[in-house]
Amino acid sequence: MTTRPTARRGLAYVFALILLALCTSLSVAMVAGVNLNLKRSENLKQAQVAQLAAESGLQLMALCMQDMSMPASTDGQTFITNLSDALGNILNGTGNLGGLSVSAADSVVSVPPIIVEGMTFSCKLTRMEPDA
């Protein structure tokens, strides 16, 4: 009858537990990495949507500015009012503004939020005085 040494008993079990712990920690690290990549891609998508909304809104405002005409009598005092009226003639009543209208107060012309396919653009045009 042969006897096994007592020091080797359970050694395979210990190695299996170590290997299981190693595989588990690698799996947890991979899941954390995938979740981080998902968050990054979502943030990138939101940033791109915001940039596209801003660029589209700026292009729309540039087109509106090209198409509008202001009275020849426009001066520093009537500029904001005339600008608001001219933009309002182009934008008010369109589906872009959702029933709202262009307004002016003090030295600011406010264009209501324009919502297109989930993207929102709002604009405030401010008249600034030149430095003395």
C-alpha positions as CSV (number, residue, x, y, z in Angstrom):
1,M,0.0,0.0,0.0
2,T,1.3,3.4,-1.0
3,T,0.6,6.5,1.0
4,R,0.4,10.0,-0.4
5,P,2.3,12.9,1.3
6,T,0.0,15.0,3.4
7,A,1.5,18.3,2.3
8,R,0.1,17.9,-1.3
9,R,-3.5,17.3,-0.2
10,G,-5.8,20.0,-1.5
11,L,-3.1,21.7,-3.6
12,A,-5.2,21.4,-6.8
13,Y,-8.2,22.9,-4.9
14,V,-6.2,25.9,-3.9
15,F,-4.9,26.5,-7.4
16,A,-8.4,26.2,-8.8
17,L,-9.6,28.8,-6.3
18,I,-6.7,31.2,-7.2
19,L,-7.5,30.7,-10.9
20,L,-11.2,31.3,-10.3
21,A,-10.4,34.5,-8.4
22,L,-8.1,35.7,-11.2
23,C,-10.8,35.1,-13.8
24,T,-13.4,36.8,-11.7
25,S,-11.3,39.9,-11.2
26,L,-10.5,40.1,-14.9
27,S,-14.2,39.8,-15.8
28,V,-15.1,42.6,-13.4
29,A,-12.3,44.8,-14.9
30,M,-13.6,44.1,-18.4
31,V,-17.2,45.0,-17.4
32,A,-16.0,48.2,-15.8
33,G,-14.0,49.1,-19.0
34,V,-17.1,48.4,-21.2
35,N,-19.3,50.6,-19.0
36,L,-16.7,53.4,-19.2
37,N,-16.6,53.2,-23.0
38,L,-20.4,53.3,-23.1
39,K,-20.4,56.5,-21.0
40,R,-17.7,58.0,-23.2
41,S,-19.6,57.3,-26.3
42,E,-22.9,58.8,-24.9
43,N,-21.0,61.9,-23.8
44,L,-19.5,62.2,-27.3
45,K,-22.9,61.8,-28.9
46,Q,-24.4,64.5,-26.7
47,A,-21.5,66.9,-27.5
48,Q,-21.9,66.3,-31.2
49,V,-25.7,66.9,-31.0
50,A,-25.1,70.1,-29.1
51,Q,-22.5,71.3,-31.6
52,L,-24.7,70.5,-34.6
53,A,-27.6,72.4,-33.0
54,A,-25.4,75.4,-32.4
55,E,-24.0,75.4,-35.9
56,S,-27.5,74.9,-37.5
57,G,-28.9,77.7,-35.5
58,L,-26.0,80.0,-36.4
59,Q,-26.5,79.2,-40.1
60,L,-30.3,79.8,-39.8
61,M,-29.6,83.2,-38.1
62,A,-27.0,84.1,-40.8
63,L,-29.6,83.3,-43.6
64,C,-32.2,85.3,-41.8
65,M,-29.8,88.3,-41.5
66,Q,-29.0,88.0,-45.2
67,D,-32.7,88.1,-46.2
68,M,-33.8,90.9,-43.9
69,S,-33.9,94.5,-44.6
70,M,-34.0,97.4,-42.1
71,P,-35.3,100.9,-42.7
72,A,-32.8,103.4,-44.0
73,S,-33.6,105.6,-41.0
74,T,-32.2,103.1,-38.6
75,D,-29.9,104.7,-36.0
76,G,-28.4,103.7,-32.7
77,Q,-31.6,104.4,-30.9
78,T,-33.9,102.3,-33.2
79,F,-31.4,99.6,-34.1
80,I,-32.7,96.9,-31.6
81,T,-36.3,97.6,-32.3
82,N,-35.8,97.5,-36.1
83,L,-33.7,94.4,-35.9
84,S,-36.3,92.7,-33.8
85,D,-39.0,93.7,-36.3
86,A,-37.0,92.5,-39.3
87,L,-36.2,89.2,-37.7
88,G,-39.8,88.8,-36.5
89,N,-41.1,89.4,-40.1
90,I,-39.0,86.4,-41.2
91,L,-39.4,84.0,-38.3
92,N,-42.7,84.8,-36.5
93,G,-45.5,82.6,-37.6
94,T,-43.2,79.8,-38.8
95,G,-43.2,76.4,-37.3
96,N,-39.6,76.9,-36.2
97,L,-40.6,79.1,-33.2
98,G,-43.5,76.9,-32.1
99,G,-46.0,79.8,-31.9
100,L,-43.6,82.1,-30.0
101,S,-42.2,85.3,-31.4
102,V,-39.0,87.4,-31.6
103,S,-38.9,90.0,-28.9
104,A,-36.7,93.0,-27.9
105,A,-35.9,94.5,-24.6
106,D,-33.3,97.2,-23.8
107,S,-30.3,96.3,-26.0
108,V,-31.2,92.6,-26.5
109,V,-33.2,90.8,-29.3
110,S,-34.3,87.4,-28.1
111,V,-35.2,84.6,-30.5
112,P,-37.2,81.8,-28.8
113,P,-35.8,78.3,-28.8
114,I,-35.9,76.6,-32.1
115,I,-36.4,72.8,-31.8
116,V,-35.7,70.5,-34.7
117,E,-35.5,66.7,-34.3
118,G,-34.6,67.0,-30.6
119,M,-32.0,69.6,-31.0
120,T,-32.6,73.1,-29.5
121,F,-31.1,76.4,-30.4
122,S,-31.8,79.7,-28.8
123,C,-30.3,83.1,-29.6
124,K,-29.9,86.5,-27.9
125,L,-28.5,89.3,-30.0
126,T,-27.0,92.0,-27.9
127,R,-26.0,95.5,-29.0
128,M,-22.8,96.4,-27.3
129,E,-21.4,99.9,-27.1
130,P,-17.9,100.5,-28.4
131,D,-15.0,101.1,-26.0
132,A,-14.3,104.7,-25.5
